[in-house]
Amino acid sequence: MSIDEQIEIFLTKGVSEILPSREFVEKELKSGKKLTIYNGIDPTGPTLHIGHTIQLRKLRQLQDLGHKIIFLIGDFTARIGDPTDKMATRVQLTDKEVKKNFKLYKKQASKFIRFSGKNAAQVKFNNKWLGKLKFSDVLELASHMTVDQMLKRDMFKRRMEEEKPIYIHEFMYPLMQGYDSVAMNVDGEIGGNDQLFNMLAGRILLKKIKDKEKFVVTVKLLADTNGEKMGKTTGNMISLLDKPSDIYGKVMSWTDGMIVTGFELCTDYTPKEIASISKDLESGTNPRDLKMKLSYEITKLCSSEVEAKMAESSFINTFQKKEGVDNISSIDSLGRTFESICLDEKIVSSKSELRRLIQEGAVMNFDTKEKMVESKSKEVPTSGIYKIGKNRFLKIK
């Protein structure tokens, strides 16, 4: 792939907005200069998730083009708490909690960007400069932004309308994040489109303090068909700590409407290949087959090709079992408890066997993967297919 083609993919695939303009960034990338670009992540949780990988893979595209890449861990800003899209103030983290959270970040990010060899990416921590600012320095920074600018943020406007409090330290967050750009003297920043305001704060400060233009590239967020962002807050994230089989299974649980977006944001498929996927969907190709391809690609990127193949094989075997299970006769609960049904239908030989299987986590709802707990076994079960042990199934209506 030529450099021009690589730049074109960087500027278009998964991109939401480019500031000050696409033409400006394209000119910079083709200028022959070695640019410095970063992506910052606040360690508010103990693991990166699939949403982070969208931005990291954008960084990798720039790294492959020969530019200097910085993976910034916001160990200072995480203690303030980013108010973006939050209708309530974040709980502030302690220094100890923050350090515990980012323990695995570099290792996880190394699946997507190179931290060794030629043109290695750098890891930086913003406490190195933010932790040294004096109050007079903060006042100087604050003089470059207005209250009016802050109040234009959607979440602040909504809070005011709903008479919810806005704390002064929440105003300080974009100021501190913006100063990262000044401290590192960057040329550009990559981030999710929900971070646009914070990234623009960096543009303002860099321009006013160093008279330097910083470009901003925001990427689309991975969201479900209801528009809910896939992440820690919404509880629907794919963590990089998840087992490969779980990653594969979670992607398979996505709605059909997420298939094309998933290929665009979470794989290395080219725009031409993604257009072909979209055409296949429109022409009647079974969405399950395309989703299996997507699940394989995402699992491979997050783990390895070998593990992706194993996860796919496991899913196929389970799915085939499920097809067989769908054909078994349904059993009416007739007001019986789960335990009594298992005994009456001779699924288990005794109460103690069922109790042991439950304690081992070997009894679950086959569709939801929710494991049975002993107290629930004493209740009338909801309709569905239940897996007991390795090869026993119970279909209750």
N, C-alpha and C positions, 0 to 999 in steps of 0.2 A: 504494500500500500504506500503510495507516495505521501510526502509531507503535506501537500495541499489536501489530499483526501483525509489524512488524519486530523488536520485542522478543521475541515468541514464537519467531520463527525463530532469533534469536540464542541463545536459551536451550535450544533443542531440536536444531536441525540439526547433526549431527556432534559433539554434545556427549557427553562421557564422564562427567564429574562436576562438580558445583557446590558450592563450600564458601564460607561455612558452611552455606548452604541456597539453594535456588532462590528461595524466598520473600524472603529477604534481598536477593538480587541484583535480583530483579524490582522490589522496593520502591525500591531505590536508583536503578534506571534510570528509574522513573516519578516520581521525586521532583522533577524539574525542575532538579536540580543538574548542573553540568558536572563530570563525573567524570574522573579521570586514570587511564588504563589502559595497560599496556605489555606488550610481548612482547620477550623477550631471546633473541638468537642468538649463540652463540660462533663466531667465525670460524675453525673448525678445518679448513675447506676453501675453495677459491677461488671457489665458486659456491653460490648457494642452489639448492634442489631442490624438487620438487613437494610434499614433505612440509611444507616451510616455508610454502607458499602457503595451506595449510589454516588456519594460525594468522593469517596476514596478512589473509586474507579475513574472518576473525572481527573483526580490528581495524577493517577497512573498514566493517563493519556498525555498529560503535560510532561510528566517525568520521561516518558518514552520520546518526547519531542526535544528532550535535552534541557528542560528548565529546572530551576531549583525548587524543590518541594519541601514545605514545612508542615508537619503534623503537630498542631498545637493542642496541648491538653490544658484546658482552662481550670487549673487547680485553684486559682484565686476567684475567678468569676463564678465557679460552681458554688462557692460559699455565699455569694450574693443571691443567686437564683434568678434565672432568666424569666422575666414576666411574659414572654411571648405566648399569646393565645391562652393565657391563664386568667380565669375570672376570679381567682383567689390567690393570695400571696403564697409563694413557695415556702416550704419549711427550709430554713437555712441549715446547711450542713456544717459539721465540724471539720477541722483540718484532718483529723484521724479518719473520718468517714470518707473524705475525698481521696486520701491516699490509698485507702483500701479499695475504693471503686476503680481507680485507674490502673491497678496492678497488672491486669491482663491486656490493656489497650494496645500497647505496641505490638505484642505478639499477635493479637487478632488482626490488627491493621496490616501486619506484614504479609497476610494472604493476598493483599491487593496492591500495596506499594513496597518498593525495595528500600530496606534500611542498611544495605551493605552493597559492596561492589561499586561499579561505575555510576556516578551521579546518584549517590545514596540520598534518600530523604532524611531530613533532620526531625528530631523530636524536641519540642520546646515546651516550657511551662510558663504560663503568664504571671505566676506569682513572683517570678524572677524580677520583673520590672514593676508590676502593680503593687507588690508587697513593699516596695521601697518608696512609693510616692508619699510625699509630705502633704499635709492638709493644704498648704499654699499651692502645691502642684495641682491638686484636685480642683481647687478654686479656679486656677488658670484654665484647666481643661473645660470646666463648666461654663466659662465665659464664652466658649465657642458654640454653644448650643442653647436654644431657647425653650422655655416652658411650652410655648405654642407648638414647637416641633414635637415635643414629647406627647402632648395631649392629642395629637393627630393620630397616634397609634390606635388601631381599632379596639384592642382590648381595654385600653384606658378610657376611651370614649364610652364603651359599653359599661364599664364599671361605674363611671360617673352617672350614666343614665339610670343604672340600677342602684345608685347610692351605696356602692361598695367602696371600701377604702383603697387608696393608692398611697403606698408608702414612699418616702423620699429615697430610700435605698434602691427601689425599683427603677427610679429615674436614673440612678447612677449606673445601672447595668449596661445600657448601650454605650454610655460614656467610657466605661472601663473596657468593654469589648472593642470599641472603636480605637482606643489607645493602643491596642495590640498591633494594629496596622502601622502606627507611628513608630512604636518601639522596635519592630522588626523591619521597618522601611520596605514594605512589600510593594509589588507591582499589581498584585491581584488577589482576589479571595473567591473561594468556591463555597457554597452553602445551600441549604434547602431554601425554597422560596418563602418559608415562614420566617426566615432570618433576614429578610431584605432590609428592614429598618435598622437592625444592629449593624449590618454590613455597610449601609450607607453612612452610619455614624463614623465609621472608619474612613470613608471617602471624604467626609467633611473635615475631620480633624487632620488627615494627612495633607489635604489641600491647604488648609489654613496655617498649619505649623511648618510644613516643609515645601509648600507650593508644588506638590506632586500629585499627579492623577493616578488614582487606583481604580482598576476595573473590577467589576463585580459580576459574577456569573451565578445565577441561582438555578437550581435543578428542581424538577417536579418532585413532589412527595409521593411515596407509595401509599395509596389509600384504597380502602375497599369501595364497593359500589355505592355505599351510603355516604362516601366522602370522608370517612373516619381515617385519620392518619394511622398507619401501622407503626406503633411505637410503645414505649414503656407506659405512658400515661393511659392509653386506651386498652392496654392489656392484650393486644392481639399481635404482638411482635414475634418475629423469628429471631431468636438470640443466636449469636455465634458460639454460644456454649451448648446449644441444642445438639443432640445426636444427629448424625446424618439421616437416619431413618425418620426422625421427628421433623427435620427440615423438609424432607421429601413429602411426608404426610401432610404437613401444614400447608405447603404450596398446593397440594392436591385438593385441599379443602377450600381454596379460593374460589370465588364465583367465576363463571365463564367470562364475565365482563372485565376481569382483571388479567386475562391471558396476554393480550397485546401489550398492555401497559407493563406487565411483568417482564416480557421480552425486551421492551425498550429500556427499562430502568435497571434491570437486575441481571442482564446477560451481555455478552460481547457480540451478540448478533448485530449485523449491519442494518442500516435503514432499509436496504433492498430486501434483506432476508425477513425483516419484520413485516414489510409490506406484503410479502408472500404469505406469511402466517395469517395476516388479516384477511387476505383474499381467500385462503383455505377455509377460514371460519365462515365467511359469507357464502362460500359455495357448498357448505354442508358437511365439511369434515367433522368427524366426531370431536367435540371439544375436549373430551377426556384424553384422547391421543395427544393433542397439542399441549394439554396441561401436564401430561407425563413427560413430554420433552422439556417443558419449562422447569418442572420439578428436578429433572436430572441436571440441567444446566446450572440451576441455582445451588443445588447440593454440591456439585462439582466445584464451583467457585468458592463455596464456604468451607469445603473440606478437601476432598480429593476425587480424582476420577474413579479410583478403585472403590472408595466408599460410596460414591454416587451409584455405581453399578450394583453394589450390594443392596443399597437402599431401594433401588428400582426393582431388583429381583424379589426382595422381601415384600414390597408393595404388591407386585403382580401375584405372588403366591397367596397373599392375604385377600386380595380382591377376588381371585378365583374361588377361594373358600367362601367369600361373601356371596358370590353368585350362587354357589351351591346352597348356602344357608337360606337365601331368599326363597328357595323352593321347598323348604321344610314346612310342615304343617304348623299353623299357629295354635297356641294353647290359650284357652280362656282362663284368666286368673280366678274368676268366680269368687272374688273377695279373699282369696288365699294369700298368704305372705310369700315372699320370694323363697324363703327356706322351705315352707311346706310344699310349694310347687316342685322344687328340686327333688324333694324326697318322694312325693307322690308319683312323679314322672320318672323316677329312678335315674335322675341325672347324677346324683351322688348317692353313696351307700349309707351315709349317716350324717347327723348334725355336726359331729366333730370333723368329718372330712371337709364339709362345706366351710366350717369355721377356719380350718387350716388354709384352705385355698384363698379365702378372703384375706387372711392375715399376710399371705404371701403376695397379695396384689394380683392374684390370678383370676379374679372374677370381675368382669367389667361389662358396661354397655358397649356393644360392638361398634355402634355408629358414633357415639360421642367420645368413646375411650375413657369415660368416667369410671373409676374403679369403685367397686362395691365396698361399703364399710359394714361392719357387723350389725350395727343398729338398724341400717336400712334393710337388711335381710329379714328383719322381723316385721316389715311393713308390706303392704300390697304394692307391687312394683308398677311402674309406668309401662306403657306399651313399648315394645322394641325387641331387638335381638341381643341376647346376653351370651358372652363367651365365658365358659367355666373350665378352667385349666387350659390345656393346649388344643384339644380337639372336640370339646363338647359345646354344643350350642343350644340355646333355648329361645324360642320365638314366642313372645307373649302378646296377646291382644287384649 
